[in-house]
């Protein structure tokens, strides 16, 4: 299966939720230039508030995205894609349907999360995860920098509860 995937994962705390800090965080990129390497690949970019003020950290894995994160199925010349959310197991949530790509097409799928610390007593963490995924050969390393032909938006308002 010939796919090129780019995960852009941005994570922040309550400190970056409002005003000037939120505006700065919202201006962070949701796509980057791909590295010069062989395909298929998964290019992951992590931007965390506490890592030098959202400085991007890059990693590359060769092969398709993890089956724990994205369901991919190729049939009749189309690629069926379904993002598997990393939310609470068993939580019921309305989900958009899977999408299908023709060779040469790509999708941008975005989803937001609000999570407690591991102990459950600390601050909340918020994240925006963006999956840019192309089916078939990618002709340019800037493929994800433009407007996506297909955009799935699962971003939700991330409210704060008992967050002090």
C-alpha positions as CSV (number, residue, x, y, z in Angstrom):
1,X,0.0,0.0,0.0
2,X,1.6,3.3,-1.1
3,X,0.8,5.9,1.5
4,X,2.6,8.9,2.9
5,X,1.4,10.0,6.3
6,X,2.2,13.0,8.5
7,X,1.0,13.4,12.0
8,X,1.2,16.8,13.6
9,X,0.5,16.6,17.3
10,X,0.2,19.8,19.3
11,X,-0.2,19.6,23.1
12,X,-0.7,22.4,25.6
13,X,-1.9,23.2,29.1
14,X,-4.4,25.7,30.5
15,X,-1.7,28.3,30.2
16,X,-2.2,28.4,26.4
17,X,-6.0,28.3,26.4
18,X,-6.9,31.9,26.2
19,X,-6.0,35.3,24.8
20,X,-2.6,36.0,23.3
21,X,-1.2,32.5,24.2
22,X,-4.1,30.8,22.5
23,X,-3.7,33.0,19.4
24,X,0.0,32.1,19.2
25,X,-0.8,28.4,19.7
26,X,-3.6,28.5,17.0
27,X,-1.1,29.9,14.5
28,X,1.2,26.8,14.8
29,X,1.4,24.9,11.5
30,X,-0.7,21.7,10.9
31,X,1.6,20.6,8.1
32,X,5.3,20.5,7.3
33,X,7.6,19.8,4.5
34,X,8.3,16.1,4.2
35,X,11.8,14.8,4.8
36,X,13.9,13.5,1.9
37,X,13.6,9.8,2.4
38,X,12.1,6.7,0.8
39,X,8.3,6.1,0.9
40,X,6.1,4.9,2.4
41,X,6.7,6.8,5.6
42,X,5.1,8.2,8.7
43,X,6.5,11.7,9.4
44,X,5.6,12.7,13.0
45,X,5.9,16.3,14.2
46,X,5.3,16.9,17.9
47,X,4.8,20.5,19.2
48,X,4.4,20.7,23.0
49,X,4.0,23.8,25.1
50,X,6.7,22.7,27.5
51,X,9.3,21.8,24.9
52,X,10.9,25.2,24.2
53,X,7.6,26.9,23.6
54,X,6.2,24.5,21.0
55,X,9.5,24.0,19.1
56,X,8.7,21.1,16.6
57,X,10.3,17.7,17.2
58,X,10.5,15.5,14.2
59,X,10.7,11.7,13.7
60,X,10.3,9.3,10.7
61,X,9.2,5.7,10.5
62,X,9.1,3.7,7.3
63,X,6.0,1.9,6.5
64,X,2.3,2.6,6.9
65,X,0.7,4.3,10.0
66,X,0.0,2.2,13.0
67,X,-3.1,0.0,12.9
68,X,-3.8,1.3,16.4
69,X,-4.2,4.9,15.0
70,X,-5.6,4.6,11.5
71,X,-7.6,1.9,9.7
72,X,-6.5,1.6,6.1
73,X,-8.1,-0.7,3.5
74,X,-7.5,-0.7,-0.2
75,X,-10.2,-2.0,-2.5
76,X,-11.2,-1.4,-6.1
77,X,-8.4,1.2,-6.6
78,X,-9.5,3.3,-3.6
79,X,-8.1,3.7,-0.1
80,X,-10.5,3.7,2.7
81,X,-9.3,5.6,5.8
82,X,-10.7,5.8,9.3
83,X,-9.0,7.6,12.1
84,X,-9.2,5.6,15.3
85,X,-9.6,8.1,18.2
86,X,-7.4,7.8,21.2
87,X,-10.1,8.7,23.7
88,X,-11.6,6.9,26.6
89,X,-12.2,3.2,25.8
90,X,-15.9,2.5,25.5
91,X,-16.8,6.2,25.2
92,X,-19.7,6.8,22.8
93,X,-19.1,9.6,20.4
94,X,-20.6,10.6,17.0
95,X,-18.0,10.0,14.4
96,X,-17.8,11.0,10.7
97,X,-17.8,8.1,8.2
98,X,-14.6,6.7,6.8
99,X,-13.2,8.5,3.7
100,X,-12.0,7.1,0.4
101,X,-9.1,8.4,-1.6
102,X,-8.2,7.9,-5.3
103,X,-4.5,7.6,-6.1
104,X,-2.9,11.0,-6.0
105,X,-5.4,12.4,-3.4
106,X,-4.8,13.3,0.2
107,X,-6.9,14.0,3.3
108,X,-6.4,16.2,6.4
109,X,-8.1,14.7,9.4
110,X,-8.1,16.7,12.7
111,X,-9.3,15.7,16.1
112,X,-8.9,17.3,19.6
113,X,-8.6,15.8,23.0
114,X,-8.7,16.8,26.7
115,X,-6.9,14.5,29.1
116,X,-6.2,14.4,32.8
117,X,-2.7,13.7,34.0
118,X,-1.8,10.1,34.6
119,X,-2.5,10.4,38.4
120,X,-5.9,12.1,37.6
121,X,-5.1,14.8,40.2
122,X,-2.9,17.2,38.2
123,X,-3.7,19.7,35.4
124,X,-5.5,18.9,32.2
125,X,-3.7,18.5,28.9
126,X,-5.2,19.5,25.6
127,X,-4.1,18.4,22.1
128,X,-4.9,18.8,18.5
129,X,-3.9,15.9,16.3
130,X,-3.7,16.4,12.6
131,X,-3.3,13.5,10.2
132,X,-2.2,14.4,6.6
133,X,-2.3,11.2,4.5
134,X,-1.7,10.8,0.8
135,X,-2.6,7.8,-1.3
136,X,-0.2,6.8,-4.1
137,X,3.1,8.4,-5.1
138,X,3.8,11.9,-3.7
139,X,5.3,14.2,-6.3
140,X,6.6,16.9,-4.0
141,X,7.8,17.1,-0.4
142,X,5.5,20.1,0.1
143,X,2.4,18.0,-0.7
144,X,0.6,18.7,2.6
145,X,1.4,22.5,2.7
146,X,-1.6,23.5,0.6
147,X,-5.3,23.3,1.1
148,X,-6.5,19.7,1.4
149,X,-8.8,18.3,-1.2
150,X,-10.6,16.5,1.6
151,X,-10.8,17.7,5.2
152,X,-12.4,15.8,8.1
153,X,-12.9,18.1,11.2
154,X,-13.5,16.4,14.5
155,X,-12.2,19.4,16.5
156,X,-14.4,20.0,19.6
157,X,-14.5,22.8,22.1
158,X,-12.2,21.7,24.9
159,X,-13.7,22.9,28.1
160,X,-12.1,22.9,31.5
161,X,-13.7,21.2,34.5
162,X,-12.4,21.7,38.0
163,X,-9.1,22.9,36.5
164,X,-8.5,25.5,39.2
